[in-house]
Amino acid sequence: MIRIHSRIRWTFLFLTFLATPVLSAIRDTDYGKIETLRDSWGIPHIFAESDEGAFYGLGYATAEDRCFQMILSLRIVQGRLSELVGDIPMKNQKRTSVELDKKMRIIGFYRAARRTASNLDPESKRLLTAYCEGVNDFVEKHPEKLLYLFEKVGCKPEPWTPADCIAVWWNIGRFFSGEGLHDTLAYHNREEGSAQSRMMEEFLRDAPEKLPPDDAAAVIQAEDIDEEWLKRVNEFVAEHEKKPDNGSSEEGPKFSHAWVVGGKKTTTGAAVLCSDPQTPVRNPSLFYEFHFAGKTFNARGIGVAGSPVILIGWNENVAWGMTALGADQADQFFLKVNPERKNQYSFDGEWREMDVWKETIQVKGADPVTIELKETHLGPVVSSIAHAVRRGEEVALKRVPNCMRTKETVQGALKMMRAKDAYQFDQALAEWYFPSANVLFGDSKGNIGYRTLGAIPIRSSHALDGGQVTHDGSASAYDWQGFVPHDLLPHVINPKKGYLFSGNHRPIVSSYTIPIGNSTGSMGDTVRSYRLRQRLESKERFSPEDALDIHYDTTNAAKRDLLKIAYHLRDTLKVDLSDETTQALEYLESWYSKGAKSDLRIPGTELTNAVPTMFRMMTTRLALRYGGGLSGLCYFLKAANRRLEDDSEASFSDEEIEYIDSTLSGAWSAIRNRLGRDPSLWNEKAREQVKRRVLGYFETLDGFPSLDPARDITCPDLYCVDGGTILSQAAESYTQWVPLHDVDSARSLLPIGQSERPDDPNRLVNYETWAKGILHPAPITREGVKRMIGEDKEYYFPSSRFHQGFP
């Protein structure tokens, strides 16, 4: 494991700034001239005469930086990980790589990707093919630059294909969508009742009345909804006999936060957008940052190594950011199997044959494993991997994107990159299918917009519990009836407030009744959206720098408000609190008076980092009224704040007091057990623990361990590791700030760096800047790029406070 000491850190930075940009012109190709420039942060800037040339150049550069990461991701989604690593367990789990390979082959992502690739429109095929040619040409011409792990695991890169581009995109997308493998468990619990459900019924017997969803938290407010559009939504719901979607109190996947301020509220008249797609920082980086320009587009941002799709980014006119929606895009169906021929199933009164075949999983260092696979027109048979499937039951899994045979998100991504304004960009989003997401966008004219996007199934009116349990799969009447029309998904252009933000919270007020099935923030605010609203409501007009300053916010609004109530209980109401809570309040007085910031440079933060912010129905009955999860907690805190604003001596119920007391006393006990009994040492110990956090080399999102512990690295001295803050450095997987009045003044940061290769300075080029909160220049025009890397040396070292990072 590599511990990055100060001298080594600055050596990496010094070497980076001295590095000579690589300039290569490829003139003798079918794609015309292709120019590749690399800046001091290792980001490739591809300028080509044709769109195909830009895709070729991007493929070439990506393979140079991340070829092994591409192959590893592909092997996982193909169900071939065991070929590389053998049969190894996940970290802290009993499941193994062979089991994951079986799962991937049964679900069939790669089978579906190959089918989809063959059915794409001619332009998409042509551009993906050019990208693949770039990848394959680099591998063929520079075998000496391939990562040493290829030899270590005994892997030789196979030619990259358009299907591979699609598959690696789906591989990361699956972490931000439900698997659809728990529906049968939910079905049996519903039909028979489980011990847990009976216990819950008893628990809920005298529960307080639950409040309606927190509409005040929604991204789209009632004032921004067109009545004619809402009428069409309601007609759609009536036509399909849908029940209103009241959301879920469960917490789904997070893809953090983004905000955009429109021209009516900016000092420049153009929109300014910030996006922080927070997932834990990886080694190498989870995302890949790139910039490419062809004949019809000029765009930069982040995507997944191996795919040309830009997830979050901007062009010369429009910028966009995304957060996870977590919509339900998968369902299980019970199959009526012929008792005399097990590979036949009944559908619409006729027996149909399943496709049945065997595949062999090669396992490094062990015997191969052969499995039987089955597929129906509804999707693969997943009985062996779905939860709680009983003897004699067969279930098929229908899910996006596997079931979409001629459509793929790459088609929409191309149109997004070419959009000239917010309206064109919004139209392009109609072809974004997977994963589901919240997207915010703004343009140089000052327009801003928001939309939920993704292919949302229209479930049968016969579907139980809104599609949360396994359906009858014996007839067309029970199958999906298509997808929710793009125009009927929640969206808004130029809202009255003049700004938009998403922190994985409620997309739209409850008058919108089309079931989306989103588990991410469906009931109201998250802690981050709660704080974003406070920051955006605090100013009438924003300079671009004001919008960026929000990125550095370290206040966890929920923890601050919990302390506010606790001090009110102690000082105003004179409540007799537990000894642990009393000690915690005394210890945190200085921290609270300094602004209640989750900043480890301020003693007390280490204690507040241990304060839980998740409402649980089994730990506090308040969650029965306000809802569970982060949304429920924020709902309660907002109500408590209004009470205190109306009455400085407001009273609190015994139940509320007990929740506050137990939460703080629990945090005090937890931190004392972890850091010792002497509070004067806590802060130093907590900061040392952060610096001992290990980023495993090529640890996978599925939970498999480092492929080479000698290449693991420790975290730098991060100040903010609280996941409920906007900054939240431990999950700062990428940041972009785009003032659209001057796109060449944009800034970005991709921790820890661009390259996967240990001998490349670009592997850790952003290690220290990540710790210090520095964003680097991110121009997009050819002139801006060349000025940055060739002429204006001062451009590397901006002097204003917001460029230097933390205030």
JOZIUR-V878696 format. One record per residue. N is the residue number from 0. RES is the residue in one letter. SS is DSSP state (H for helix, E for strand, - for the rest). Layout:
n: <N | N>
res: <RES | RES>
ss: <SS | SS>
//
This chain:
n: <0 | 1 | 2 | 3 | 4 | 5 | 6 | 7 | 8 | 9 | 10 | 11 | 12 | 13 | 14 | 15 | 16 | 17 | 18 | 19 | 20 | 21 | 22 | 23 | 24 | 25 | 26 | 27 | 28 | 29 | 30 | 31 | 32 | 33 | 34 | 35 | 36 | 37 | 38 | 39 | 40 | 41 | 42 | 43 | 44 | 45 | 46 | 47 | 48 | 49 | 50 | 51 | 52 | 53 | 54 | 55 | 56 | 57 | 58 | 59 | 60 | 61 | 62 | 63 | 64 | 65 | 66 | 67 | 68 | 69 | 70 | 71 | 72 | 73 | 74 | 75 | 76 | 77 | 78 | 79 | 80 | 81 | 82 | 83 | 84 | 85 | 86 | 87 | 88 | 89 | 90 | 91 | 92 | 93 | 94 | 95 | 96 | 97 | 98 | 99 | 100 | 101 | 102 | 103 | 104 | 105 | 106 | 107 | 108 | 109 | 110 | 111 | 112 | 113 | 114 | 115 | 116 | 117 | 118 | 119 | 120 | 121 | 122 | 123 | 124 | 125 | 126 | 127 | 128 | 129 | 130 | 131 | 132 | 133 | 134 | 135 | 136 | 137 | 138 | 139 | 140 | 141 | 142 | 143 | 144 | 145 | 146 | 147 | 148 | 149 | 150 | 151 | 152 | 153 | 154 | 155 | 156 | 157 | 158 | 159 | 160 | 161 | 162 | 163 | 164 | 165 | 166 | 167 | 168 | 169 | 170 | 171 | 172 | 173 | 174 | 175 | 176 | 177 | 178 | 179 | 180 | 181 | 182 | 183 | 184 | 185 | 186 | 187 | 188 | 189 | 190 | 191 | 192 | 193 | 194 | 195 | 196 | 197 | 198 | 199 | 200 | 201 | 202 | 203 | 204 | 205 | 206 | 207 | 208 | 209 | 210 | 211 | 212 | 213 | 214 | 215 | 216 | 217 | 218 | 219 | 220 | 221 | 222 | 223 | 224 | 225 | 226 | 227 | 228 | 229 | 230 | 231 | 232 | 233 | 234 | 235 | 236 | 237 | 238 | 239 | 240 | 241 | 242 | 243 | 244 | 245 | 246 | 247 | 248 | 249 | 250 | 251 | 252 | 253 | 254 | 255 | 256 | 257 | 258 | 259 | 260 | 261 | 262 | 263 | 264 | 265 | 266 | 267 | 268 | 269 | 270 | 271 | 272 | 273 | 274 | 275 | 276 | 277 | 278 | 279 | 280 | 281 | 282 | 283 | 284 | 285 | 286 | 287 | 288 | 289 | 290 | 291 | 292 | 293 | 294 | 295 | 296 | 297 | 298 | 299 | 300 | 301 | 302 | 303 | 304 | 305 | 306 | 307 | 308 | 309 | 310 | 311 | 312 | 313 | 314 | 315 | 316 | 317 | 318 | 319 | 320 | 321 | 322 | 323 | 324 | 325 | 326 | 327 | 328 | 329 | 330 | 331 | 332 | 333 | 334 | 335 | 336 | 337 | 338 | 339 | 340 | 341 | 342 | 343 | 344 | 345 | 346 | 347 | 348 | 349 | 350 | 351 | 352 | 353 | 354 | 355 | 356 | 357 | 358 | 359 | 360 | 361 | 362 | 363 | 364 | 365 | 366 | 367 | 368 | 369 | 370 | 371 | 372 | 373 | 374 | 375 | 376 | 377 | 378 | 379 | 380 | 381 | 382 | 383 | 384 | 385 | 386 | 387 | 388 | 389 | 390 | 391 | 392 | 393 | 394 | 395 | 396 | 397 | 398 | 399 | 400 | 401 | 402 | 403 | 404 | 405 | 406 | 407 | 408 | 409 | 410 | 411 | 412 | 413 | 414 | 415 | 416 | 417 | 418 | 419 | 420 | 421 | 422 | 423 | 424 | 425 | 426 | 427 | 428 | 429 | 430 | 431 | 432 | 433 | 434 | 435 | 436 | 437 | 438 | 439 | 440 | 441 | 442 | 443 | 444 | 445 | 446 | 447 | 448 | 449 | 450 | 451 | 452 | 453 | 454 | 455 | 456 | 457 | 458 | 459 | 460 | 461 | 462 | 463 | 464 | 465 | 466 | 467 | 468 | 469 | 470 | 471 | 472 | 473 | 474 | 475 | 476 | 477 | 478 | 479 | 480 | 481 | 482 | 483 | 484 | 485 | 486 | 487 | 488 | 489 | 490 | 491 | 492 | 493 | 494 | 495 | 496 | 497 | 498 | 499 | 500 | 501 | 502 | 503 | 504 | 505 | 506 | 507 | 508 | 509 | 510 | 511 | 512 | 513 | 514 | 515 | 516 | 517 | 518 | 519 | 520 | 521 | 522 | 523 | 524 | 525 | 526 | 527 | 528 | 529 | 530 | 531 | 532 | 533 | 534 | 535 | 536 | 537 | 538 | 539 | 540 | 541 | 542 | 543 | 544 | 545 | 546 | 547 | 548 | 549 | 550 | 551 | 552 | 553 | 554 | 555 | 556 | 557 | 558 | 559 | 560 | 561 | 562 | 563 | 564 | 565 | 566 | 567 | 568 | 569 | 570 | 571 | 572 | 573 | 574 | 575 | 576 | 577 | 578 | 579 | 580 | 581 | 582 | 583 | 584 | 585 | 586 | 587 | 588 | 589 | 590 | 591 | 592 | 593 | 594 | 595 | 596 | 597 | 598 | 599 | 600 | 601 | 602 | 603 | 604 | 605 | 606 | 607 | 608 | 609 | 610 | 611 | 612 | 613 | 614 | 615 | 616 | 617 | 618 | 619 | 620 | 621 | 622 | 623 | 624 | 625 | 626 | 627 | 628 | 629 | 630 | 631 | 632 | 633 | 634 | 635 | 636 | 637 | 638 | 639 | 640 | 641 | 642 | 643 | 644 | 645 | 646 | 647 | 648 | 649 | 650 | 651 | 652 | 653 | 654 | 655 | 656 | 657 | 658 | 659 | 660 | 661 | 662 | 663 | 664 | 665 | 666 | 667 | 668 | 669 | 670 | 671 | 672 | 673 | 674 | 675 | 676 | 677 | 678 | 679 | 680 | 681 | 682 | 683 | 684 | 685 | 686 | 687 | 688 | 689 | 690 | 691 | 692 | 693 | 694 | 695 | 696 | 697 | 698 | 699 | 700 | 701 | 702 | 703 | 704 | 705 | 706 | 707 | 708 | 709 | 710 | 711 | 712 | 713 | 714 | 715 | 716 | 717 | 718 | 719 | 720 | 721 | 722 | 723 | 724 | 725 | 726 | 727 | 728 | 729 | 730 | 731 | 732 | 733 | 734 | 735 | 736 | 737 | 738 | 739 | 740 | 741 | 742 | 743 | 744 | 745 | 746 | 747 | 748 | 749 | 750 | 751 | 752 | 753 | 754 | 755 | 756 | 757 | 758 | 759 | 760 | 761 | 762 | 763 | 764 | 765 | 766 | 767 | 768 | 769 | 770 | 771 | 772 | 773 | 774 | 775 | 776 | 777 | 778 | 779 | 780 | 781 | 782 | 783 | 784 | 785 | 786 | 787 | 788 | 789 | 790 | 791 | 792 | 793 | 794 | 795 | 796 | 797 | 798 | 799 | 800 | 801 | 802 | 803 | 804 | 805 | 806>
res: <M | I | R | I | H | S | R | I | R | W | T | F | L | F | L | T | F | L | A | T | P | V | L | S | A | I | R | D | T | D | Y | G | K | I | E | T | L | R | D | S | W | G | I | P | H | I | F | A | E | S | D | E | G | A | F | Y | G | L | G | Y | A | T | A | E | D | R | C | F | Q | M | I | L | S | L | R | I | V | Q | G | R | L | S | E | L | V | G | D | I | P | M | K | N | Q | K | R | T | S | V | E | L | D | K | K | M | R | I | I | G | F | Y | R | A | A | R | R | T | A | S | N | L | D | P | E | S | K | R | L | L | T | A | Y | C | E | G | V | N | D | F | V | E | K | H | P | E | K | L | L | Y | L | F | E | K | V | G | C | K | P | E | P | W | T | P | A | D | C | I | A | V | W | W | N | I | G | R | F | F | S | G | E | G | L | H | D | T | L | A | Y | H | N | R | E | E | G | S | A | Q | S | R | M | M | E | E | F | L | R | D | A | P | E | K | L | P | P | D | D | A | A | A | V | I | Q | A | E | D | I | D | E | E | W | L | K | R | V | N | E | F | V | A | E | H | E | K | K | P | D | N | G | S | S | E | E | G | P | K | F | S | H | A | W | V | V | G | G | K | K | T | T | T | G | A | A | V | L | C | S | D | P | Q | T | P | V | R | N | P | S | L | F | Y | E | F | H | F | A | G | K | T | F | N | A | R | G | I | G | V | A | G | S | P | V | I | L | I | G | W | N | E | N | V | A | W | G | M | T | A | L | G | A | D | Q | A | D | Q | F | F | L | K | V | N | P | E | R | K | N | Q | Y | S | F | D | G | E | W | R | E | M | D | V | W | K | E | T | I | Q | V | K | G | A | D | P | V | T | I | E | L | K | E | T | H | L | G | P | V | V | S | S | I | A | H | A | V | R | R | G | E | E | V | A | L | K | R | V | P | N | C | M | R | T | K | E | T | V | Q | G | A | L | K | M | M | R | A | K | D | A | Y | Q | F | D | Q | A | L | A | E | W | Y | F | P | S | A | N | V | L | F | G | D | S | K | G | N | I | G | Y | R | T | L | G | A | I | P | I | R | S | S | H | A | L | D | G | G | Q | V | T | H | D | G | S | A | S | A | Y | D | W | Q | G | F | V | P | H | D | L | L | P | H | V | I | N | P | K | K | G | Y | L | F | S | G | N | H | R | P | I | V | S | S | Y | T | I | P | I | G | N | S | T | G | S | M | G | D | T | V | R | S | Y | R | L | R | Q | R | L | E | S | K | E | R | F | S | P | E | D | A | L | D | I | H | Y | D | T | T | N | A | A | K | R | D | L | L | K | I | A | Y | H | L | R | D | T | L | K | V | D | L | S | D | E | T | T | Q | A | L | E | Y | L | E | S | W | Y | S | K | G | A | K | S | D | L | R | I | P | G | T | E | L | T | N | A | V | P | T | M | F | R | M | M | T | T | R | L | A | L | R | Y | G | G | G | L | S | G | L | C | Y | F | L | K | A | A | N | R | R | L | E | D | D | S | E | A | S | F | S | D | E | E | I | E | Y | I | D | S | T | L | S | G | A | W | S | A | I | R | N | R | L | G | R | D | P | S | L | W | N | E | K | A | R | E | Q | V | K | R | R | V | L | G | Y | F | E | T | L | D | G | F | P | S | L | D | P | A | R | D | I | T | C | P | D | L | Y | C | V | D | G | G | T | I | L | S | Q | A | A | E | S | Y | T | Q | W | V | P | L | H | D | V | D | S | A | R | S | L | L | P | I | G | Q | S | E | R | P | D | D | P | N | R | L | V | N | Y | E | T | W | A | K | G | I | L | H | P | A | P | I | T | R | E | G | V | K | R | M | I | G | E | D | K | E | Y | Y | F | P | S | S | R | F | H | Q | G | F | P>
ss: <- | E | - | - | - | H | H | H | H | H | H | H | H | H | H | H | H | H | - | - | - | - | E | E | E | E | - | - | - | - | - | - | - | E | E | E | E | E | - | - | - | - | - | E | E | E | E | E | - | - | H | H | H | H | H | H | H | H | H | H | H | H | H | H | H | H | H | H | H | H | H | H | H | H | H | H | H | H | - | - | H | H | H | H | H | - | - | - | E | E | - | - | - | - | - | E | H | H | H | H | H | H | H | H | H | H | H | - | H | H | H | H | H | H | H | H | H | H | - | - | - | H | H | H | H | H | H | H | H | H | H | H | H | H | H | H | H | H | H | H | H | - | H | H | H | - | - | - | H | H | H | H | H | - | - | - | - | - | - | - | - | H | H | H | H | H | H | H | H | H | H | H | H | H | H | H | - | - | - | - | - | - | H | H | H | H | H | H | H | H | H | H | - | - | H | H | H | H | H | H | H | H | H | H | - | - | - | - | - | - | - | - | - | - | H | H | H | - | - | E | - | H | H | H | - | - | H | H | H | H | H | H | H | H | H | H | H | H | H | - | - | - | - | - | - | - | - | - | - | - | - | - | - | - | - | - | E | E | E | E | E | - | H | H | H | E | - | - | - | - | - | E | E | E | E | E | - | - | - | - | - | - | E | - | - | - | - | E | E | E | E | E | E | - | - | - | - | E | E | E | E | E | E | - | - | - | - | - | - | - | - | E | E | E | E | - | - | E | E | E | E | E | E | E | - | - | - | - | - | E | E | E | E | E | - | E | E | - | - | - | - | - | - | E | E | E | E | - | - | E | E | E | E | - | E | E | E | E | E | E | E | - | - | - | - | - | - | - | E | E | E | E | E | E | E | E | - | - | E | E | E | - | - | - | - | - | - | - | - | - | - | - | - | - | E | E | E | E | E | - | - | - | - | - | - | - | - | - | H | H | H | H | H | H | H | H | H | H | - | - | - | H | H | H | H | H | H | H | H | H | H | - | - | - | - | - | E | E | E | E | E | E | E | - | - | - | - | E | E | E | E | E | E | - | - | - | E | - | - | - | - | - | - | H | H | H | H | - | - | - | E | E | - | - | - | H | H | H | - | - | - | - | E | - | - | H | H | H | - | - | E | E | E | - | - | - | - | - | E | E | E | E | - | - | - | - | - | E | - | - | - | - | - | - | - | - | - | - | - | - | - | - | - | - | - | - | H | H | H | H | H | H | H | H | H | H | H | - | - | - | - | E | - | H | H | H | H | H | H | H | H | H | - | - | E | - | H | H | H | H | H | H | H | H | H | H | H | H | H | H | H | H | - | - | - | - | - | - | H | H | H | H | H | H | H | H | H | - | H | H | H | H | H | - | - | - | E | - | - | - | - | - | - | - | H | H | H | H | - | - | - | - | - | - | E | - | - | - | - | - | - | H | H | H | H | H | - | - | H | H | H | H | H | H | H | H | H | H | H | H | H | H | H | H | H | H | - | - | - | - | - | - | - | H | H | H | H | H | H | H | H | H | H | H | H | H | H | H | H | H | H | H | H | H | H | - | - | - | H | H | H | H | H | H | H | H | H | H | H | H | H | - | - | E | E | - | E | - | - | - | - | - | - | E | - | - | - | - | H | H | H | - | E | E | - | - | - | - | - | - | - | - | - | - | - | - | - | - | H | H | H | - | - | - | E | E | E | E | E | - | - | - | H | H | H | - | E | E | E | - | - | - | - | - | - | - | - | - | - | - | H | H | H | - | - | - | H | H | H | H | H | H | - | - | - | E | E | - | - | - | - | H | H | H | H | H | H | H | H | H | H | - | H | H | H | H | - | - | - | - | H | H | H | H | - | - | ->
//
